Amino acid sequence: MKKIKQLTAAVLALVMVLALAPASLAANAPGFGNFQKVSTYTDGTFTDVPAGEWYAADVKTAYELGLVNGSYGQYAPNDNVRVSAALVLACRMHSIYNTGKADFVQGDPWYQVYVDYAVANGIIAAGQFTDYNAYITRRDFAGIMAKALPADALTAINTVENGAIPDVAAGSANYDAIYTLYRAGVLTGNDAYGTFTPDTYIARSGVAALVARMTNPQLRKSVSLQAATVTMYTIDGTSEEVPVSAIAHYQSYGWYLFPDYVCATADLYFSQGDYATAADVLEVTMFVTDENTAEYNKYYEKFAAILNTWYQANNGCPIAIVADEITYDSFGNPELNTTYRNLTPWDILTFEDQWTCVDAYGNITTDYPYLYNGTVSSSSSAGDVLYGYTSAVYTTTLYDNSRTTSVTNHHMVRVAFVDGGVWE
């Protein structure tokens, strides 16, 4: 009987030891302690990450945790991140935090295992993304990262009032996620105002910094955002500096932030049938906008849609004659300056058009009435390619129509494309 009691006491003692033992003896408990060094980073690990760069220490941290890697000895810090890569990062971070490991077996397509995990764990919604090879915007990246760790792992250390981030509108996509990461010290913005540029793409250099702060709270940043103002516009072009907190109020009275102002202006001209001005508004804005941004893509999609509608309204003719202007050369000869717009995405090699010359009284004019009736035919040079969706001005000297002040019945006759196609 004594031996049984001793055995029972020993079993109870073992149970108590197991109950008090670290979770690592069985399964890792969720926490930052699960992020452990699995690789060694030295200067030169990546030849394109100089030791003095602002992101070098963050690349080192993320690499040693096994959350980022490179290719052929390069990290490619300036490359933009794709949706699939963002999901890989979020899923590995989520899995390591919660289980201490990240065991993912890639299939076909290679990223599907991460998509399935992300959906199953509430990191993204089913069908949220349709192209996993597309570049991801900073807005969407923040939305994913905020779900990679639980709320208690992203506790606020900064006071960032709603509406304080100047370019993140209330109610916009991933608004709460962006503010969560600012308040947690993971995001800090691009300037003293906390500008986020949510619809631009995110580079791998910035991703490394975010990973380091996500996985190590000691690296998170304290921020105190300065109050910011933005320029808002009315459809007639009136502008005013507006406090960020008043944006919604101004919008309710028909004021626009710049990207929406541009699109609204283009829509107004388009609704009036003025396709040329609508296209010009967007084209000029695209010229000063970085092509590698979602904002540029927004303009371009609307621009292409307007030109496609214009093409249909132009009875399928690939070139629109936008404007004709008469000027005079140094010898006093009239010149016809015509603005042509290629309404298609395909490059045009050459084209032919015709018009009738008219004098100041509206009469058809020609210096040689016994030779022709004032109708002029012209062909562009084969070397002057009119590229897809572009416009250009061509000048024709009217040597035999010296009294011309305007032209009428200007129309296209034939259009030859670079690829060999012909419209006539």
JOLIN-V481896 format. One record per pair of residues at least 6 apart in sequence whose ideal C-beta (glycine too) atoms are under 7 Angstrom apart, sorted by the first residue. I is the first residue (numbers start at 1). J is the second residue. If there is no record, write none. Layout:
# JOLIN-V481896
I:J / I:J
This chain:
# JOLIN-V481896
23:29 / 28:34 / 28:99 / 28:100 / 30:97 / 30:98 / 32:215 / 32:216 / 32:217 / 34:96 / 34:97 / 34:100 / 35:65 / 35:96 / 35:215 / 37:64 / 37:65 / 38:65 / 38:66 / 39:63 / 39:64 / 39:66 / 40:64 / 41:60 / 41:63 / 41:64 / 43:51 / 45:63 / 46:59 / 46:70 / 46:73 / 46:74 / 46:75 / 47:73 / 47:74 / 48:74 / 48:75 / 48:76 / 48:77 / 49:56 / 49:59 / 49:75 / 49:77 / 50:56 / 55:77 / 55:205 / 55:208 / 55:209 / 58:208 / 58:209 / 58:212 / 59:75 / 59:208 / 61:212 / 61:216 / 62:68 / 62:208 / 62:211 / 62:212 / 63:69 / 65:215 / 67:89 / 67:92 / 67:93 / 67:211 / 68:208 / 68:211 / 70:76 / 75:204 / 76:204 / 77:203 / 77:204 / 77:205 / 78:203 / 78:205 / 79:203 / 79:204 / 80:135 / 80:201 / 80:202 / 80:203 / 81:135 / 81:136 / 81:141 / 81:202 / 81:204 / 81:207 / 82:133 / 82:134 / 82:135 / 82:136 / 83:129 / 83:131 / 83:132 / 83:134 / 83:136 / 84:111 / 84:132 / 84:133 / 86:136 / 86:141 / 86:144 / 87:111 / 87:114 / 87:115 / 87:118 / 87:144 / 88:111 / 88:114 / 89:211 / 90:118 / 90:123 / 90:144 / 90:145 / 90:147 / 90:148 / 91:104 / 91:114 / 91:117 / 91:118 / 91:123 / 92:102 / 93:148 / 93:149 / 93:214 / 93:215 / 94:121 / 94:123 / 94:148 / 95:101 / 95:102 / 96:102 / 97:149 / 97:153 / 104:113 / 104:114 / 105:113 / 106:113 / 107:113 / 111:132 / 115:132 / 118:124 / 119:126 / 122:147 / 123:144 / 123:147 / 123:148 / 124:144 / 135:201 / 136:201 / 136:202 / 137:198 / 137:199 / 137:200 / 137:201 / 137:294 / 138:196 / 138:197 / 138:198 / 138:200 / 138:202 / 139:173 / 139:174 / 139:198 / 139:199 / 140:174 / 141:202 / 142:174 / 142:177 / 142:178 / 142:181 / 142:187 / 143:174 / 143:177 / 145:181 / 145:210 / 145:214 / 146:154 / 146:177 / 146:180 / 146:181 / 148:214 / 149:214 / 154:180 / 154:184 / 155:184 / 156:183 / 156:184 / 157:184 / 157:185 / 157:220 / 157:222 / 158:182 / 158:183 / 158:185 / 158:222 / 158:223 / 160:179 / 160:182 / 160:183 / 160:225 / 162:170 / 163:170 / 163:244 / 163:245 / 164:194 / 164:225 / 164:244 / 165:178 / 165:182 / 165:189 / 165:194 / 165:196 / 166:193 / 166:194 / 166:195 / 166:228 / 166:230 / 166:244 / 167:195 / 167:196 / 167:197 / 167:198 / 168:175 / 168:178 / 168:196 / 168:198 / 169:247 / 170:248 / 178:187 / 178:196 / 178:198 / 181:187 / 182:194 / 182:223 / 184:220 / 185:213 / 185:220 / 185:221 / 185:222 / 185:223 / 186:210 / 186:213 / 186:214 / 186:220 / 188:221 / 188:223 / 189:195 / 189:196 / 190:197 / 192:226 / 193:225 / 193:226 / 193:228 / 194:223 / 194:225 / 199:293 / 199:294 / 199:295 / 200:293 / 200:294 / 201:292 / 201:293 / 212:219 / 213:219 / 213:220 / 227:243 / 228:244 / 229:241 / 229:242 / 229:243 / 229:244 / 230:242 / 230:244 / 230:247 / 230:257 / 231:239 / 231:241 / 231:258 / 232:239 / 232:240 / 232:242 / 232:250 / 232:255 / 232:256 / 232:257 / 233:239 / 233:255 / 233:256 / 233:258 / 233:261 / 234:254 / 234:255 / 235:254 / 235:264 / 235:265 / 235:268 / 242:250 / 256:264 / 259:295 / 259:298 / 262:281 / 262:282 / 262:285 / 262:299 / 263:302 / 265:281 / 266:278 / 266:281 / 266:282 / 266:302 / 266:306 / 269:277 / 269:278 / 269:281 / 270:278 / 270:306 / 275:306 / 275:309 / 275:310 / 276:322 / 276:341 / 278:306 / 279:303 / 279:306 / 279:307 / 279:341 / 282:299 / 282:302 / 282:303 / 283:303 / 285:299 / 286:296 / 286:299 / 286:300 / 286:303 / 289:295 / 289:296 / 289:299 / 290:296 / 304:389 / 307:343 / 307:389 / 310:320 / 310:343 / 311:343 / 311:344 / 314:320 / 314:343 / 317:412 / 317:423 / 318:342 / 318:343 / 318:344 / 318:348 / 318:415 / 318:423 / 319:340 / 319:341 / 319:342 / 319:343 / 319:348 / 319:351 / 319:412 / 319:415 / 320:341 / 320:343 / 321:338 / 321:340 / 321:410 / 322:339 / 322:340 / 322:341 / 322:391 / 323:339 / 324:336 / 324:338 / 324:407 / 324:410 / 325:337 / 326:334 / 326:335 / 326:336 / 326:404 / 326:405 / 326:406 / 327:335 / 327:337 / 328:334 / 328:335 / 329:335 / 329:397 / 333:397 / 333:398 / 333:399 / 333:402 / 334:398 / 334:401 / 334:402 / 334:404 / 335:395 / 335:396 / 335:397 / 335:398 / 336:396 / 336:398 / 336:407 / 337:393 / 337:395 / 338:393 / 338:394 / 339:391 / 339:393 / 340:386 / 340:391 / 340:392 / 340:394 / 341:391 / 342:348 / 342:386 / 342:387 / 342:388 / 342:389 / 342:390 / 344:388 / 345:388 / 345:389 / 346:388 / 346:417 / 346:419 / 347:385 / 347:387 / 347:388 / 347:417 / 347:418 / 348:385 / 348:386 / 348:415 / 348:417 / 349:382 / 349:385 / 349:416 / 349:417 / 349:418 / 350:379 / 350:380 / 350:382 / 350:416 / 351:380 / 351:412 / 351:414 / 351:415 / 351:416 / 352:377 / 352:379 / 352:413 / 352:414 / 353:378 / 353:410 / 353:411 / 353:412 / 353:413 / 354:375 / 354:376 / 354:377 / 354:411 / 354:413 / 355:376 / 355:407 / 355:408 / 355:409 / 355:410 / 356:364 / 356:374 / 356:375 / 356:407 / 356:408 / 356:409 / 357:364 / 357:365 / 357:366 / 357:374 / 357:376 / 357:398 / 357:401 / 357:404 / 357:407 / 358:364 / 358:365 / 358:404 / 358:405 / 358:406 / 358:407 / 358:408 / 359:365 / 359:403 / 359:404 / 359:405 / 360:405 / 364:373 / 364:374 / 365:374 / 365:401 / 365:403 / 365:404 / 366:372 / 366:373 / 366:374 / 366:400 / 366:401 / 367:400 / 367:401 / 367:402 / 368:400 / 374:401 / 376:398 / 376:401 / 378:396 / 380:394 / 385:418 / 386:392 / 398:404 / 413:424 / 414:422 / 414:424 / 415:422 / 415:423 / 416:422
